[in-house]
């Protein structure tokens, strides 16, 4: 059993290591601003939007891959919050009251 668990965990660890390598590449791409601007023939500086967009695409592609390889670490976090108070429960209790039983409460 332990041997089987080790055999299963190896590919998982390899995918996580691959996702970590992608995260490091994303930082390198984001920090590299060498070609973000260029100088034209008149000596004026211009923003190289094509290069910036390409860098963004490269980062997004790696982000997507990392989220699939290690979803717990790099995947989107989904939070669910209940914000209705207890009104739905009160309505269900009111509906489920036996017929003829009326304590003066109105459903809310």
PLY file of the C-alpha trace (Angstrom):
ply
format ascii 1.0
element vertex 108
property float x
property float y
property float z
element edge 107
property int vertex1
property int vertex2
end_header
0.00 0.00 0.00
2.77 2.46 0.89
4.56 1.65 -2.36
1.38 2.39 -4.32
0.89 5.70 -2.49
4.47 6.72 -3.32
3.92 5.79 -6.95
0.80 7.98 -7.09
2.38 10.91 -5.27
5.41 11.13 -7.58
3.44 12.46 -10.58
1.56 14.83 -8.30
4.81 16.21 -6.88
6.24 16.49 -10.39
3.21 18.51 -11.58
3.48 20.78 -8.53
7.19 21.32 -9.21
6.36 22.12 -12.83
3.72 24.63 -11.69
6.27 26.23 -9.33
8.71 26.56 -12.24
5.97 28.26 -14.28
5.38 30.68 -11.40
9.07 31.57 -11.40
8.94 32.13 -15.17
5.94 34.44 -14.69
7.94 36.58 -12.26
10.88 36.74 -14.66
8.62 37.80 -17.54
6.86 40.41 -15.39
10.15 41.84 -14.10
11.80 42.02 -17.53
11.12 45.47 -18.93
13.94 45.61 -21.46
11.75 45.85 -24.55
8.79 47.72 -23.04
9.98 50.96 -24.65
11.91 51.78 -27.79
13.56 54.80 -29.31
12.59 55.94 -32.80
14.95 57.39 -35.42
14.41 60.90 -33.97
15.45 59.81 -30.47
11.94 59.85 -28.98
10.94 57.15 -26.48
7.76 55.16 -27.22
5.91 52.43 -25.37
6.10 49.08 -27.15
2.51 47.96 -26.55
2.94 44.86 -28.72
5.73 43.60 -26.49
3.77 44.38 -23.32
0.70 42.54 -24.65
2.85 39.55 -25.64
4.32 39.47 -22.12
0.82 39.58 -20.65
-0.24 36.69 -22.89
2.82 34.66 -21.88
2.04 35.22 -18.20
-1.67 34.40 -18.63
-0.85 31.15 -20.46
1.51 30.09 -17.67
-1.02 31.10 -15.02
-3.65 28.93 -16.66
-1.28 25.95 -16.92
-0.17 26.33 -13.29
-3.80 26.43 -12.15
-4.43 23.10 -13.91
-1.22 21.45 -12.66
-1.62 22.54 -9.02
-5.19 23.82 -8.54
-5.00 24.01 -4.74
-1.97 26.27 -4.91
-2.49 28.27 -8.12
-6.19 27.82 -8.93
-8.89 30.43 -8.45
-10.28 30.59 -4.95
-14.04 30.48 -4.75
-15.65 31.81 -1.60
-19.29 31.34 -0.78
-21.02 33.58 1.70
-24.55 33.38 3.02
-26.07 36.82 3.35
-29.79 36.19 3.72
-30.03 35.98 7.49
-32.59 33.47 8.74
-35.55 34.61 6.63
-35.54 31.61 4.25
-35.60 29.26 7.25
-38.44 31.24 8.85
-40.51 30.99 5.68
-39.90 27.24 5.42
-40.93 26.78 9.07
-44.08 28.84 8.46
-44.97 26.73 5.40
-44.36 23.47 7.24
-46.54 24.40 10.26
-49.47 22.02 10.67
-52.80 23.41 9.49
-54.86 25.07 12.19
-51.81 25.99 14.26
-51.58 29.77 14.35
-49.51 31.55 16.93
-50.01 34.97 15.40
-46.63 34.99 13.56
-46.66 36.31 10.08
-44.20 34.90 7.56
-41.37 37.26 6.78
0 1
1 2
2 3
3 4
4 5
5 6
6 7
7 8
8 9
9 10
10 11
11 12
12 13
13 14
14 15
15 16
16 17
17 18
18 19
19 20
20 21
21 22
22 23
23 24
24 25
25 26
26 27
27 28
28 29
29 30
30 31
31 32
32 33
33 34
34 35
35 36
36 37
37 38
38 39
39 40
40 41
41 42
42 43
43 44
44 45
45 46
46 47
47 48
48 49
49 50
50 51
51 52
52 53
53 54
54 55
55 56
56 57
57 58
58 59
59 60
60 61
61 62
62 63
63 64
64 65
65 66
66 67
67 68
68 69
69 70
70 71
71 72
72 73
73 74
74 75
75 76
76 77
77 78
78 79
79 80
80 81
81 82
82 83
83 84
84 85
85 86
86 87
87 88
88 89
89 90
90 91
91 92
92 93
93 94
94 95
95 96
96 97
97 98
98 99
99 100
100 101
101 102
102 103
103 104
104 105
105 106
106 107
